[in-house]
């Protein structure tokens, strides 16, 4: 089971480290190893949240997530994305951005640093909406009951998550963005940029999340009708038609997963520049880490870990909320990537041990 799930990750790790050694020597080997560990630690909460969505898909879409999805994650977000943000922020062509990435690494890093406020605002708002929609939903199982019960009652107010997210964005634009950190330690006013990027992140969440939620509800309705048809078929001996909405529902959930992964990868890509500005080593290290996050997601689904440790999903969403806040704060202040990674790991570890204690109490 372990080799079947993580086999490709092990293979990519070996190939990636060999490529790093050939490209950059032992120094390159060490940088790629560090970046891989960094990506896994920062994105562990991503795997837990992804597993909660992926378990609703069939084996075919889980395979798509591990094949096409990993291509998007590795080549799209870890290789193309750093080039795209440089091209957009510097208002240059993608070919010129690629040239800078290979020939003028210092200039490339400077452009990425200067684009950070817009990246942080977009990713921060998307992740904040995920956290708010989770925390305001009335759930049967509650981890921190003293906090989640009153928030679930507040969640009955329509559009509360959107209102709070917009308030947070406005406050961030009026505080952090007016003195945004830029390359060389200087600070400039990026309020307008942060507002536009934050609204874009909010719109992206509403569109993708809305579509995936709509088709997920349609799928549940079709499954309920199928169950009723099966009961009728048992009595009459007729064949039961297949659920025709499963493909659309799975497709939009897959799309939602990819946007979610993209938002999670923002902090990993930005943090990677604190270690190296070599795009080849960066892509190798983050790509290896992304493979393990993907494999871990599937492992959690197939082992039923989320069903056994019911607070894990709560811990991951609290980590998402913390990451959203951290991204917005980094518009003005630098926060070490170790802190970013540890926050998520601590929250998830706390939720895991809380789940273990709950299981023991139930047994007793």
C-alpha positions as CSV (number, residue, x, y, z in Angstrom):
1,X,0.0,0.0,0.0
2,X,2.8,2.4,1.0
3,X,4.9,1.7,-2.1
4,X,1.8,1.8,-4.4
5,X,0.8,5.2,-3.1
6,X,4.3,6.8,-2.7
7,X,6.1,4.9,-5.4
8,X,6.1,7.7,-7.9
9,X,7.1,10.2,-5.2
10,X,10.2,8.0,-4.3
11,X,11.1,7.8,-8.0
12,X,10.8,11.5,-8.6
13,X,12.8,12.2,-5.5
14,X,15.7,10.0,-6.7
15,X,15.6,11.5,-10.2
16,X,15.3,15.1,-8.9
17,X,18.2,14.8,-6.5
18,X,20.4,13.2,-9.2
19,X,19.5,16.0,-11.6
20,X,20.2,18.6,-8.8
21,X,23.7,17.1,-8.2
22,X,24.5,17.1,-11.9
23,X,23.3,20.6,-12.3
24,X,24.5,22.3,-9.2
25,X,26.9,19.8,-7.5
26,X,26.5,19.0,-3.8
27,X,25.3,22.5,-3.1
28,X,22.5,22.0,-5.6
29,X,21.7,18.6,-4.0
30,X,21.4,20.2,-0.6
31,X,19.3,23.1,-1.7
32,X,16.8,20.8,-3.5
33,X,16.6,18.5,-0.4
34,X,15.9,21.5,1.8
35,X,13.2,22.9,-0.6
36,X,11.5,19.5,-0.7
37,X,11.2,19.3,3.1
38,X,10.1,23.0,3.1
39,X,7.3,22.3,0.6
40,X,6.1,19.2,2.5
41,X,6.0,21.0,5.9
42,X,4.3,24.1,4.5
43,X,1.7,22.1,2.5
44,X,0.8,19.3,4.9
45,X,-2.5,21.1,5.7
46,X,-3.1,21.2,1.9
47,X,-3.0,17.4,1.8
48,X,-5.5,17.0,4.6
49,X,-8.0,19.5,3.1
50,X,-7.5,17.9,-0.4
51,X,-8.2,14.5,1.1
52,X,-11.5,15.7,2.4
53,X,-12.5,16.7,-1.1
54,X,-10.8,13.8,-3.0
55,X,-12.6,11.1,-0.9
56,X,-15.8,12.2,-2.7
57,X,-14.4,11.3,-6.1
58,X,-14.1,7.8,-7.7
59,X,-10.9,6.0,-8.5
60,X,-10.7,7.5,-12.0
61,X,-10.7,11.1,-10.8
62,X,-8.3,10.2,-8.0
63,X,-5.9,8.9,-10.7
64,X,-6.5,12.1,-12.7
65,X,-5.6,14.1,-9.6
66,X,-2.3,12.2,-9.4
67,X,-1.4,12.5,-13.1
68,X,-2.8,15.5,-14.8
69,X,-3.1,17.3,-11.5
70,X,0.5,16.8,-10.6
71,X,1.6,18.1,-13.9
72,X,-0.4,21.3,-13.2
73,X,1.1,21.4,-9.7
74,X,4.7,20.8,-10.6
75,X,5.1,22.5,-14.0
76,X,2.3,25.0,-13.6
77,X,2.7,26.4,-10.1
78,X,6.3,25.5,-9.4
79,X,7.9,26.3,-12.8
80,X,5.5,28.5,-14.9
81,X,4.0,30.5,-12.0
82,X,7.2,32.2,-10.9
83,X,7.8,33.2,-14.5
84,X,4.3,34.5,-15.1
85,X,4.2,36.7,-12.0
86,X,7.5,38.2,-13.0
87,X,6.2,38.8,-16.6
88,X,3.0,40.5,-15.3
89,X,4.5,42.5,-12.5
90,X,7.5,43.7,-14.6
91,X,5.2,44.2,-17.7
92,X,7.6,42.1,-19.9
93,X,7.0,39.2,-22.2
94,X,7.2,35.6,-20.9
95,X,10.3,34.8,-23.0
96,X,12.1,37.8,-21.4
97,X,11.0,36.6,-18.0
98,X,12.5,33.1,-18.7
99,X,15.7,34.8,-19.9
100,X,15.9,36.7,-16.6
101,X,15.3,33.6,-14.6
102,X,18.3,31.9,-16.1
103,X,20.7,34.8,-17.0
104,X,19.9,37.4,-14.3
105,X,18.8,35.6,-11.2
106,X,19.2,38.7,-8.9
107,X,16.9,40.8,-11.1
108,X,14.5,37.9,-11.3
109,X,14.3,37.6,-7.5
110,X,13.9,41.4,-7.2
111,X,10.8,41.3,-9.5
112,X,9.3,38.4,-7.6
113,X,9.7,40.2,-4.3
114,X,8.1,43.3,-5.7
115,X,5.2,41.3,-6.9
116,X,4.7,39.7,-3.5
117,X,1.9,42.1,-2.2
118,X,-0.4,41.2,-5.1
119,X,0.4,37.4,-4.7
120,X,-0.2,37.5,-1.0
121,X,-3.5,39.4,-1.3
122,X,-4.9,37.0,-3.9
123,X,-3.8,33.8,-2.1
124,X,-4.6,35.2,1.3
125,X,-8.2,36.1,0.4
126,X,-8.8,32.7,-1.3
127,X,-7.5,30.8,1.7
128,X,-9.4,33.1,4.1
129,X,-12.7,32.3,2.4
130,X,-12.0,28.6,2.7
131,X,-11.4,29.0,6.5
132,X,-14.4,31.3,7.1
133,X,-16.9,29.0,5.2
134,X,-15.6,26.1,7.2
135,X,-15.8,27.7,10.6
136,X,-19.2,29.3,10.1
137,X,-20.8,26.0,9.1
138,X,-22.7,24.1,11.7
139,X,-21.1,20.7,12.0
140,X,-22.1,17.6,14.0
141,X,-18.5,17.1,15.1
142,X,-16.8,20.1,16.8
143,X,-13.2,20.2,17.9
144,X,-13.0,23.5,19.8
145,X,-16.6,23.6,20.9
146,X,-16.3,26.7,22.9
147,X,-15.4,28.6,19.7
148,X,-17.1,26.7,17.0
149,X,-20.6,26.6,18.6
150,X,-21.1,30.4,18.7
151,X,-19.5,30.8,15.3
152,X,-21.8,28.2,13.8
153,X,-24.8,30.3,15.1
154,X,-23.3,33.5,13.5
155,X,-22.9,31.5,10.3
156,X,-26.7,31.6,9.8
157,X,-26.3,35.2,8.7
158,X,-26.2,35.3,4.9
159,X,-23.0,36.3,3.2
160,X,-21.2,36.7,6.5
161,X,-18.0,35.1,5.2
162,X,-17.8,37.5,2.2
163,X,-18.5,40.6,4.4
164,X,-15.7,39.6,6.9
165,X,-13.3,38.8,4.1
166,X,-13.9,42.2,2.5
167,X,-13.4,43.9,5.8
168,X,-10.1,42.1,6.3
169,X,-9.0,43.0,2.8
170,X,-9.9,46.7,3.3
171,X,-8.0,46.8,6.7
172,X,-5.0,45.1,5.1
173,X,-5.0,47.6,2.2
174,X,-5.2,50.5,4.6
175,X,-2.5,49.2,6.9
176,X,0.0,46.6,5.6
177,X,-0.3,47.7,1.9
178,X,0.4,51.4,2.5
179,X,3.9,50.4,3.6
180,X,4.5,47.2,1.6
181,X,7.9,45.6,1.8
182,X,9.8,45.6,-1.5
183,X,13.2,44.4,-2.7
184,X,16.2,46.1,-1.0
185,X,14.3,46.8,2.2
186,X,12.3,49.8,0.9
187,X,8.6,50.3,1.5
188,X,6.0,51.6,-1.0
189,X,2.3,52.2,-1.1
190,X,0.6,49.2,-2.7
191,X,-3.0,49.7,-1.4
192,X,-4.6,49.8,-4.9
193,X,-2.7,46.7,-6.0
194,X,-3.6,44.7,-2.9
195,X,-7.3,45.7,-3.2
196,X,-7.5,44.6,-6.8
197,X,-5.6,41.3,-6.2
198,X,-7.6,40.5,-3.1
199,X,-10.9,41.1,-4.9
200,X,-9.7,38.8,-7.7
201,X,-8.9,36.1,-5.2
202,X,-12.4,36.5,-3.6
203,X,-14.1,36.3,-7.1
204,X,-12.0,33.2,-8.0
205,X,-13.1,31.5,-4.8
206,X,-16.8,32.4,-5.3
207,X,-16.8,31.2,-8.9
208,X,-14.9,27.9,-8.5
209,X,-16.2,27.1,-5.1
210,X,-19.8,27.9,-6.2
211,X,-19.6,25.7,-9.3
212,X,-18.1,22.8,-7.4
213,X,-20.7,23.1,-4.6
214,X,-23.5,23.3,-7.1
215,X,-22.5,20.1,-8.9
216,X,-21.7,18.4,-5.7
217,X,-25.3,19.0,-4.6
218,X,-26.6,17.8,-7.9
219,X,-24.5,14.6,-7.5
220,X,-26.0,14.0,-4.0
221,X,-29.5,14.5,-5.4
222,X,-28.7,12.0,-8.2
223,X,-27.3,9.5,-5.7
224,X,-30.4,9.8,-3.6
225,X,-32.6,9.2,-6.6
226,X,-30.4,6.3,-7.6
227,X,-30.7,4.8,-4.2
228,X,-34.5,5.0,-4.4
229,X,-34.4,3.5,-7.9
230,X,-32.3,0.6,-6.6
231,X,-34.9,-0.1,-3.9
232,X,-37.6,0.0,-6.6
233,X,-35.4,-2.3,-8.8
234,X,-35.1,-4.9,-6.1
235,X,-38.9,-5.1,-6.0
236,X,-39.5,-5.0,-9.8
237,X,-36.3,-6.6,-11.2
238,X,-35.5,-3.6,-13.5
239,X,-32.1,-2.2,-14.3
240,X,-30.9,1.0,-12.6
241,X,-29.6,3.9,-14.8
242,X,-26.1,5.2,-13.9
243,X,-25.6,8.6,-12.2
244,X,-25.0,11.0,-15.2
245,X,-23.9,14.0,-13.1
246,X,-20.9,12.3,-11.5
247,X,-18.5,13.4,-14.3
248,X,-19.5,17.1,-14.0
249,X,-19.4,17.1,-10.3
250,X,-16.0,15.4,-10.2
251,X,-14.6,17.8,-12.8
252,X,-15.6,20.9,-10.9
253,X,-14.3,19.4,-7.6
254,X,-11.0,18.7,-9.5
255,X,-10.9,22.3,-10.7
256,X,-11.5,23.5,-7.2
257,X,-8.7,21.3,-5.9
258,X,-6.3,22.7,-8.5
259,X,-7.1,26.3,-7.5
260,X,-6.8,25.4,-3.9
261,X,-3.4,23.8,-4.5
262,X,-2.4,26.9,-6.4
263,X,-3.3,29.1,-3.5
264,X,-1.4,26.9,-1.0
265,X,1.7,26.9,-3.3
266,X,2.0,30.8,-3.1
267,X,3.8,30.7,0.3
268,X,6.0,27.8,-0.8
269,X,7.2,29.5,-3.9
270,X,7.8,32.8,-2.2
271,X,9.6,31.1,0.7
272,X,11.8,29.3,-1.8
273,X,13.4,32.6,-2.9
274,X,14.8,32.9,0.6
275,X,16.8,29.8,-0.1
276,X,17.7,30.1,-3.8
277,X,16.9,32.3,-6.8
278,X,17.9,29.5,-9.3
279,X,14.6,28.5,-11.0
280,X,15.9,25.0,-11.9
281,X,16.8,24.1,-8.3
282,X,13.6,25.7,-7.1
283,X,11.4,23.8,-9.5
284,X,13.1,20.5,-8.7
285,X,12.8,21.0,-4.9
286,X,9.2,22.3,-4.9
287,X,8.2,19.6,-7.5
288,X,9.5,16.8,-5.3
289,X,7.6,18.3,-2.3
290,X,4.4,18.6,-4.4
291,X,4.6,14.9,-5.4
292,X,4.6,13.9,-1.7
293,X,1.7,16.2,-0.9
294,X,-0.3,14.5,-3.7
295,X,0.6,11.0,-2.6
296,X,-0.1,11.9,1.0
297,X,-3.6,13.1,0.0
298,X,-4.4,9.8,-1.7
299,X,-3.0,7.9,1.2
300,X,-5.2,9.7,3.7
301,X,-8.2,8.9,1.5
302,X,-7.5,5.2,0.9
303,X,-6.6,4.6,4.6
304,X,-9.8,6.4,5.8
305,X,-7.6,8.5,8.1
306,X,-10.0,11.4,8.1
307,X,-12.8,9.1,9.2
308,X,-10.7,7.7,12.1
309,X,-9.2,11.0,13.2
310,X,-12.2,13.3,12.9
311,X,-10.4,16.5,14.1
312,X,-7.7,16.4,11.4
313,X,-9.9,18.4,8.9
314,X,-10.6,21.0,11.6
315,X,-6.9,21.4,12.3
316,X,-6.1,21.8,8.6
317,X,-8.7,24.5,8.2
318,X,-7.4,26.4,11.2
319,X,-4.0,26.1,9.6
320,X,-5.5,27.6,6.4
321,X,-6.8,30.5,8.4
322,X,-3.4,31.1,10.0
323,X,-1.7,30.9,6.6
324,X,-4.2,33.4,5.2
325,X,-3.4,35.9,8.0
326,X,0.4,35.3,7.6
327,X,0.2,36.0,3.8
328,X,-1.6,39.3,4.4
329,X,0.9,40.3,7.2
330,X,3.8,39.5,4.8
331,X,2.6,42.3,2.6
332,X,4.5,44.6,4.9
333,X,6.6,42.4,7.3
334,X,8.9,39.5,6.5
335,X,8.0,36.3,8.3
336,X,10.5,33.4,8.3
337,X,9.3,30.3,6.3
338,X,10.1,28.1,9.3
339,X,7.4,29.9,11.3
340,X,4.9,29.5,8.4
341,X,5.5,25.8,8.3
342,X,5.5,25.2,12.0
343,X,2.1,26.9,12.5
344,X,0.4,24.4,10.2
345,X,2.3,21.4,11.6
346,X,1.5,22.4,15.2
347,X,-2.2,22.9,14.5
348,X,-2.5,19.6,12.6
349,X,-0.5,17.7,15.2
350,X,-2.8,19.2,18.0
351,X,-5.9,18.1,16.1
352,X,-4.5,14.6,15.5
353,X,-3.7,14.0,19.2
354,X,-7.2,15.4,20.1
355,X,-8.7,12.8,17.7
356,X,-6.6,10.0,19.4
357,X,-7.9,11.1,22.8
358,X,-11.5,11.2,21.5
359,X,-11.2,7.7,20.1
360,X,-9.8,6.4,23.5
361,X,-12.8,8.0,25.3
362,X,-15.2,6.3,22.9
363,X,-13.6,2.9,23.5
364,X,-13.7,3.4,27.2
